[in-house]
């Protein structure tokens, strides 16, 4: 499930049964393997949360 206000960069890959929270930004080229909390900034080849409020 993808929440409201989510911004996905180019070539983002979402794998598995995951949830993307509301108001999340995922950087270009990120591979997301785990659920992401609300209001997070996520980047990386194996995406990691960099900022969450």
N, CA, C and O atoms as a GROMACS GRO file, in nm:
protein
  212
    1UNK      N    1   0.084  -0.118   0.000
    1UNK     CA    2   0.000   0.000   0.000
    1UNK      C    3   0.089   0.124   0.000
    1UNK      O    4   0.190   0.129   0.070
    2UNK      N    5   0.052   0.222  -0.077
    2UNK     CA    6   0.126   0.348  -0.084
    2UNK      C    7   0.036   0.458  -0.029
    2UNK      O    8  -0.078   0.474  -0.073
    3UNK      N    9   0.088   0.533   0.070
    3UNK     CA   10   0.011   0.638   0.138
    3UNK      C   11  -0.010   0.762   0.053
    3UNK      O   12   0.024   0.765  -0.065
    4UNK      N   13  -0.067   0.864   0.115
    4UNK     CA   14  -0.096   0.992   0.050
    4UNK      C   15   0.029   1.080   0.049
    4UNK      O   16   0.109   1.074   0.142
    5UNK      N   17   0.044   1.160  -0.055
    5UNK     CA   18   0.153   1.256  -0.062
    5UNK      C   19   0.290   1.195  -0.076
    5UNK      O   20   0.389   1.254  -0.032
    6UNK      N   21   0.299   1.077  -0.136
    6UNK     CA   22   0.427   1.008  -0.155
    6UNK      C   23   0.492   1.057  -0.284
    6UNK      O   24   0.426   1.069  -0.387
    7UNK      N   25   0.622   1.084  -0.278
    7UNK     CA   26   0.699   1.124  -0.395
    7UNK      C   27   0.803   1.017  -0.424
    7UNK      O   28   0.885   0.984  -0.338
    8UNK      N   29   0.799   0.962  -0.546
    8UNK     CA   30   0.894   0.859  -0.587
    8UNK      C   31   0.986   0.915  -0.694
    8UNK      O   32   0.940   0.973  -0.792
    9UNK      N   33   1.117   0.898  -0.674
    9UNK     CA   34   1.213   0.938  -0.777
    9UNK      C   35   1.212   0.838  -0.892
    9UNK      O   36   1.143   0.736  -0.886
   10UNK      N   37   1.288   0.869  -0.995
   10UNK     CA   38   1.297   0.782  -1.112
   10UNK      C   39   1.360   0.648  -1.075
   10UNK      O   40   1.449   0.642  -0.991
   11UNK      N   41   1.313   0.542  -1.138
   11UNK     CA   42   1.369   0.407  -1.125
   11UNK      C   43   1.365   0.351  -0.984
   11UNK      O   44   1.452   0.272  -0.946
   12UNK      N   45   1.265   0.389  -0.904
   12UNK     CA   46   1.246   0.331  -0.771
   12UNK      C   47   1.185   0.192  -0.788
   12UNK      O   48   1.097   0.173  -0.871
   13UNK      N   49   1.233   0.096  -0.708
   13UNK     CA   50   1.180  -0.040  -0.710
   13UNK      C   51   1.125  -0.071  -0.571
   13UNK      O   52   1.196  -0.058  -0.471
   14UNK      N   53   0.997  -0.112  -0.565
   14UNK     CA   54   0.933  -0.152  -0.440
   14UNK      C   55   0.913  -0.303  -0.447
   14UNK      O   56   0.845  -0.352  -0.538
   15UNK      N   57   0.971  -0.378  -0.353
   15UNK     CA   58   0.964  -0.524  -0.357
   15UNK      C   59   0.898  -0.580  -0.232
   15UNK      O   60   0.926  -0.536  -0.121
   16UNK      N   61   0.810  -0.676  -0.251
   16UNK     CA   62   0.749  -0.746  -0.139
   16UNK      C   63   0.620  -0.684  -0.091
   16UNK      O   64   0.567  -0.590  -0.151
   17UNK      N   65   0.571  -0.738   0.018
   17UNK     CA   66   0.446  -0.694   0.080
   17UNK      C   67   0.480  -0.585   0.180
   17UNK      O   68   0.494  -0.611   0.299
   18UNK      N   69   0.495  -0.461   0.131
   18UNK     CA   70   0.538  -0.349   0.214
   18UNK      C   71   0.435  -0.238   0.212
   18UNK      O   72   0.349  -0.232   0.124
   19UNK      N   73   0.444  -0.149   0.310
   19UNK     CA   74   0.359  -0.031   0.318
   19UNK      C   75   0.447   0.092   0.317
   19UNK      O   76   0.545   0.100   0.390
   20UNK      N   77   0.412   0.188   0.233
   20UNK     CA   78   0.480   0.317   0.228
   20UNK      C   79   0.388   0.417   0.298
   20UNK      O   80   0.274   0.436   0.254
   21UNK      N   81   0.436   0.479   0.405
   21UNK     CA   82   0.355   0.572   0.483
   21UNK      C   83   0.317   0.698   0.408
   21UNK      O   84   0.353   0.715   0.291
   22UNK      N   85   0.246   0.786   0.474
   22UNK     CA   86   0.203   0.913   0.417
   22UNK      C   87   0.319   1.012   0.416
   22UNK      O   88   0.402   1.014   0.506
   23UNK      N   89   0.322   1.096   0.312
   23UNK     CA   90   0.420   1.205   0.300
   23UNK      C   91   0.564   1.155   0.306
   23UNK      O   92   0.647   1.209   0.380
   24UNK      N   93   0.593   1.051   0.229
   24UNK     CA   94   0.726   0.991   0.220
   24UNK      C   95   0.790   1.034   0.088
   24UNK      O   96   0.722   1.042  -0.014
   25UNK      N   97   0.920   1.061   0.091
   25UNK     CA   98   0.996   1.088  -0.031
   25UNK      C   99   1.098   0.976  -0.046
   25UNK      O  100   1.176   0.949   0.046
   26UNK      N  101   1.099   0.911  -0.164
   26UNK     CA  102   1.194   0.804  -0.192
   26UNK      C  103   1.281   0.850  -0.308
   26UNK      O  104   1.231   0.881  -0.416
   27UNK      N  105   1.412   0.853  -0.284
   27UNK     CA  106   1.507   0.903  -0.382
   27UNK      C  107   1.521   0.813  -0.504
   27UNK      O  108   1.493   0.693  -0.497
   28UNK      N  109   1.565   0.872  -0.614
   28UNK     CA  110   1.582   0.802  -0.741
   28UNK      C  111   1.673   0.681  -0.725
   28UNK      O  112   1.775   0.688  -0.656
   29UNK      N  113   1.636   0.571  -0.790
   29UNK     CA  114   1.718   0.451  -0.791
   29UNK      C  115   1.713   0.368  -0.664
   29UNK      O  116   1.785   0.269  -0.653
   30UNK      N  117   1.630   0.406  -0.568
   30UNK     CA  118   1.621   0.332  -0.442
   30UNK      C  119   1.549   0.199  -0.463
   30UNK      O  120   1.456   0.188  -0.543
   31UNK      N  121   1.595   0.097  -0.389
   31UNK     CA  122   1.529  -0.033  -0.386
   31UNK      C  123   1.474  -0.049  -0.245
   31UNK      O  124   1.550  -0.061  -0.149
   32UNK      N  125   1.341  -0.050  -0.232
   32UNK     CA  126   1.276  -0.054  -0.101
   32UNK      C  127   1.230  -0.196  -0.072
   32UNK      O  128   1.149  -0.253  -0.146
   33UNK      N  129   1.283  -0.254   0.038
   33UNK     CA  130   1.252  -0.391   0.076
   33UNK      C  131   1.168  -0.401   0.203
   33UNK      O  132   1.110  -0.505   0.232
   34UNK      N  133   1.162  -0.290   0.279
   34UNK     CA  134   1.090  -0.288   0.407
   34UNK      C  135   0.988  -0.175   0.408
   34UNK      O  136   1.001  -0.078   0.333
   35UNK      N  137   0.888  -0.188   0.493
   35UNK     CA  138   0.788  -0.082   0.508
   35UNK      C  139   0.853   0.046   0.557
   35UNK      O  140   0.953   0.043   0.629
   36UNK      N  141   0.796   0.160   0.518
   36UNK     CA  142   0.850   0.292   0.550
   36UNK      C  143   0.747   0.369   0.633
   36UNK      O  144   0.629   0.372   0.596
   37UNK      N  145   0.790   0.431   0.746
   37UNK     CA  146   0.695   0.506   0.829
   37UNK      C  147   0.655   0.639   0.764
   37UNK      O  148   0.716   0.682   0.667
   38UNK      N  149   0.553   0.702   0.819
   38UNK     CA  150   0.509   0.834   0.773
   38UNK      C  151   0.621   0.937   0.784
   38UNK      O  152   0.708   0.926   0.870
   39UNK      N  153   0.619   1.036   0.694
   39UNK     CA  154   0.708   1.153   0.698
   39UNK      C  155   0.855   1.116   0.693
   39UNK      O  156   0.936   1.174   0.766
   40UNK      N  157   0.892   1.020   0.610
   40UNK     CA  158   1.031   0.975   0.602
   40UNK      C  159   1.094   1.017   0.469
   40UNK      O  160   1.026   1.031   0.368
   41UNK      N  161   1.226   1.035   0.472
   41UNK     CA  162   1.308   1.053   0.352
   41UNK      C  163   1.390   0.926   0.339
   41UNK      O  164   1.462   0.889   0.432
   42UNK      N  165   1.380   0.860   0.224
   42UNK     CA  166   1.443   0.730   0.204
   42UNK      C  167   1.531   0.735   0.081
   42UNK      O  168   1.488   0.781  -0.025
   43UNK      N  169   1.656   0.686   0.094
   43UNK     CA  170   1.746   0.683  -0.021
   43UNK      C  171   1.834   0.559  -0.014
   43UNK      O  172   1.854   0.501   0.094
   44UNK      N  173   1.888   0.519  -0.127
   44UNK     CA  174   1.989   0.414  -0.130
   44UNK      C  175   1.950   0.294  -0.212
   44UNK      O  176   1.833   0.266  -0.236
   45UNK      N  177   2.055   0.221  -0.254
   45UNK     CA  178   2.036   0.100  -0.333
   45UNK      C  179   1.957  -0.004  -0.253
   45UNK      O  180   1.866  -0.067  -0.307
   46UNK      N  181   1.991  -0.022  -0.126
   46UNK     CA  182   1.903  -0.093  -0.033
   46UNK      C  183   1.852   0.017   0.058
   46UNK      O  184   1.917   0.053   0.156
   47UNK      N  185   1.737   0.069   0.025
   47UNK     CA  186   1.686   0.193   0.084
   47UNK      C  187   1.685   0.191   0.236
   47UNK      O  188   1.644   0.093   0.298
   48UNK      N  189   1.730   0.300   0.293
   48UNK     CA  190   1.731   0.321   0.438
   48UNK      C  191   1.663   0.454   0.468
   48UNK      O  192   1.675   0.550   0.392
   49UNK      N  193   1.593   0.459   0.579
   49UNK     CA  194   1.531   0.584   0.622
   49UNK      C  195   1.641   0.678   0.671
   49UNK      O  196   1.718   0.642   0.760
   50UNK      N  197   1.650   0.796   0.613
   50UNK     CA  198   1.749   0.896   0.652
   50UNK      C  199   1.691   0.996   0.750
   50UNK      O  200   1.760   1.042   0.840
   51UNK      N  201   1.564   1.032   0.732
   51UNK     CA  202   1.497   1.128   0.819
   51UNK      C  203   1.355   1.080   0.841
   51UNK      O  204   1.288   1.039   0.746
   52UNK      N  205   1.309   1.086   0.964
   52UNK     CA  206   1.170   1.054   0.995
   52UNK      C  207   1.126   1.143   1.109
   52UNK      O  208   1.194   1.152   1.212
   53UNK      N  209   1.011   1.210   1.092
   53UNK     CA  210   0.964   1.301   1.197
   53UNK      C  211   0.836   1.252   1.259
   53UNK      O  212   0.782   1.316   1.349
   0.00000   0.00000   0.00000
